[in-house]
Amino acid sequence: MRQVPSTHFDPGAAGHAGGPQSGERVAEVVDVDHFSEVGRPEFDLQPVGLLDLTGGQAACRDARGALVIPGLVDCHTHLAFGGWRADEFELDGTDGKKHRLADLRGPKGTLVMFICNHCPFVQHIAAGLAQFALDYQPRGIACVAISSNDVVSHPDDTPDKMAQFARQNGFVFPYLYDESQRTALGYEAICTPDFYLFDQARHLVYRGQFDASRPHTEWDVRAGRARNMVPVTGADLRAATEALLTAKPPLADQIPSAGCSIKWKPANEPDWA
């Protein structure tokens, strides 16, 4: 699976309207990777502006130009292009059964989500995930969630607590434990939550955010308000799913998901983490 960060950067990094401006110092960090796949042009990625606010707090802009205030953000996912196909897996579920992707996939498509119990980003949208599954599983979109976190370093993510989390949030989809972390490595998962929407042939059509809502204060330059004021609707993932169900092209504008980093075992931490 070949990945690149989102190509939809806001070039006006320092000249935004709204949000903290006083005393910000911009230092560009260039993150450029030329991506080439069959049928895909190369993408030249633009610099990401990092800012230092008065008071000595570090901050940065996300791929949409939003000013990220220090707090809970660990990372953003990268977008994946090139018709990548879902890797098979067989994992234990909170129901005590083993589950294979081949058995779980839906007739119209499959949503694979990497989540965990302790992450505030997941907790913030958990009810929305349950509602998404209630709305789309009857329409042929299978949903499955996977937790790959190291439970030695993060005991809140143990399988027994996964089962409790699933019950508390009304999950109507399998919640699987990736103890070896091989599945997360195969999918190149980066954070929780991380969403992969596949068509009926298991080709990737969407990897992006659930919606623009966040559990913390993050200034959205485009909307001119804090993202923790945005309701949880699943708007982005729902739009991608509707496009899939109505045979429309995949969304061109896919905004990376944001969340807590996957908690890798020391021997498993990948280069992209």
N, C-alpha and C positions, 0 to 999 in steps of 0.2 A: 504494500500500500504506500503510495507516494503522496506526501502532503505538502501544502504550502499554506502560509498564513493568508488571511483574507486580503484580496487586492483592493478592497473598497476603503482605502484610507482617506482621511480628510486632510488635504494639503494645507489648510489654514490652521495649523496647529497652534500658533501663538496669537492669532487674531480673532479668537472666538468671541461671541457675544454672550454675556451671562456667565455666572459661575465665578469662582475665584480668579482674579487677575493680578491683584496687587503684589508686586515683588516677585512674580514668577520668573524663573530663569530657564531658558530652553537650551537643552543640549541634545543634539540629534544622535540617535543610535540607528545606524542603517542595518536593516535586516533584509537582505536581498538574496533571493534564491530563484534562479531561472528554472522554471518548470516546463518540462516537455513530455508529452504523451502522445500516443497515436490519436490524431484528430483534434489535438489541442494546441493552440499557439503558446508561445512562451509568455510568461507574465513577469513584468518588472515591478517589483514591490517598492513602495515609497517609504521614505524614512518615517519612523515613529518618534514623535517628540516626547522626551521625558522632562518633567518639570520639578523644580524645587520651590515649594511655597515658602513664604516668610514664616518663621517659626521653626524652620529646619525639618519640616515633614516632607518626605518624598512623595511624589504623586506621578501619575503617568496618564497618557491618553490611550483609550482603547482603539480598536480598529475602525470605529465609527467617528472618532474625534471626541468622544466623551472624556471628560476629566475624571479620573478615578482617584477618589480620596483615600488615603491610607486606611486600612481596615481589614476586611475579610477577603479581598480578592487575592487569590494565589496565582491564577493563570487563566488564559483563554484557550479554547480549542483552536486548531487549525482547520481550514477547509480542505476537503479531499476531492480531487477531480480524477477524471480518466476512466469512469465506469468500473471502479473497484467493486469486487464481488465479496459478499459476506463470508467470513471464515466459519466453518463448522465448529461446533463446540458440544461438549457433554458435561453438564455441571449439576451439582446437587442443589435442590431447591429447598425453601423453607417448609415445604409440604412433605419433606422426607423422601421425595422421589428424584430420580435422575431425569434431566431434560436435555434433549438434543435440538439444535436449531432446525434440523430437517423435519422434526415432528411438530415444532412450535410455529413455523412460518405460516402466515396467513394467505388466503387465496388471492388477495389484491396487493399485499405488501406486508412488511414486517418492520416494527420499530424496536431497535435494540438500544437500551439506555444503560449507561454506567452511572450508578448512583451509590449512595451509602447512607447510613443512619445519622451520623453526627454532623454532617456538613450543613451549615445554615442556608446555603443556596438550595439544597435539596429539600430541607424542611420547609423553606419558603414556598415551594411550588408543589409539595407532595399531594395536596388535595387536588390541585390542577392536573397532575399526572393521572390520578385516579379517575377524574372526570373525563380526561382525554380518552382513556381506555374504554370507559363506559360508552362514549360517543362513537368511537371508531372501530372497536372490535366487532360490533354487529355488522359493520359495513365491510368487513373483510381484511382489516388491518390488525395483525397480531401484535401484541406488545409483550416485551420481556425486559426485566431489569436485572442487572448484574452488579454485585458488589465485589470489588477486587482488592480492597484495602487490607493492609497488613494488620491483623487483629492483635498481634503482640504489642505493637506501638499504639494501636487505637482499639482498645477492648470494647468500646461502644458499638463497634461494627461486627461483633461476633454473630454467627448464624442464629442463635437463640434471640438475640436482640433484633436481628433482621426480621424474624417472624413477628415479633411484637410490633415493630415499626410498620410492617405491612398491614397488620390487623388494625392498628390505630388509624391508619390513613385510608383504609378501605380499598387496598390494592386488589384488583380483579385480574391480575396477570402474575405469572411466575416471577419470583424474586430469587435469584440464583447466587451461589457463593463460589467465586473464582479463587479458591485457596492457593493454587499454584501461580496465579497471576498470568498464566499463559494466554488466556483469552484477551485480557486487557493488553498484553504485549502484542498479540496478533492484530488487534484492531487499532493499535497505537493510540489507545485512550489517554487522555491528558488530564481531565478534571471531572469532578462530579458537580453537576450533571453533564454528561456528554451524550449527544443524541445521534443515532445513525438510522436513517429511514431508507429502507430498501424496497425496490419494486418486487413484483411476483417472481422475477428471475433472479432475485437476490443481488441486483445491481444497485449501488449506492446512488440515491437521488437527492439526499439532503443530509448535511451535517452542519448544524447551527444551533442557535439558541431556542429555548422554549418560547420566550417572549422577552420584552424589554424590562420586565420587573426585576428588581434586585432587593435583597434583604437589608441593604446597608445604604449609606449616603454616597451616591455616585452621580455627579452632575451630568445630565444629558444635554449637550450643547445644542443639538438640533431641536429638542422639545422645549428647552429652556426651563427645565425643572429637574428635581432629584428623582432618580429612578426608583427609589423606595416608595414614591408616591404613585407609581404606575401599578394598576391592578394586575393580578395574575390571571391571564386569559389563555395562554398558550397560542397566541395569535400567529407567531412565526411558524411553529410546527404545524398548526392547523392549516395554514395557507399552503405549506409544502405538501401536506397530506391530501388536501382538496385537489391540488394540481395533479398529484399522482392518480387519484381516483377518477378524475375527469380527462385523463390522457393528455394533459397539457405538459409542456416542457418543464423540467425542474426549475425551481426558482433561481434566477440569475443573481439575486441579491441575498446572500446567505451570511448572516451576522454570527460570528463565533459565539459559542456558549461561554459563560464565565462561571467559575466556581472554585472549589477547593481542589488542590492537586491530588492525584491518586497517591495513596500512601504505600510506596513500594517497599518490598523487602530489600535489605541492603544489597543482596546479590542480584536483584532483578532490575534495579533502577536504570531506565534506558537513556540514551543520549538526548532524546527529545524532552525529557521530564524537566 
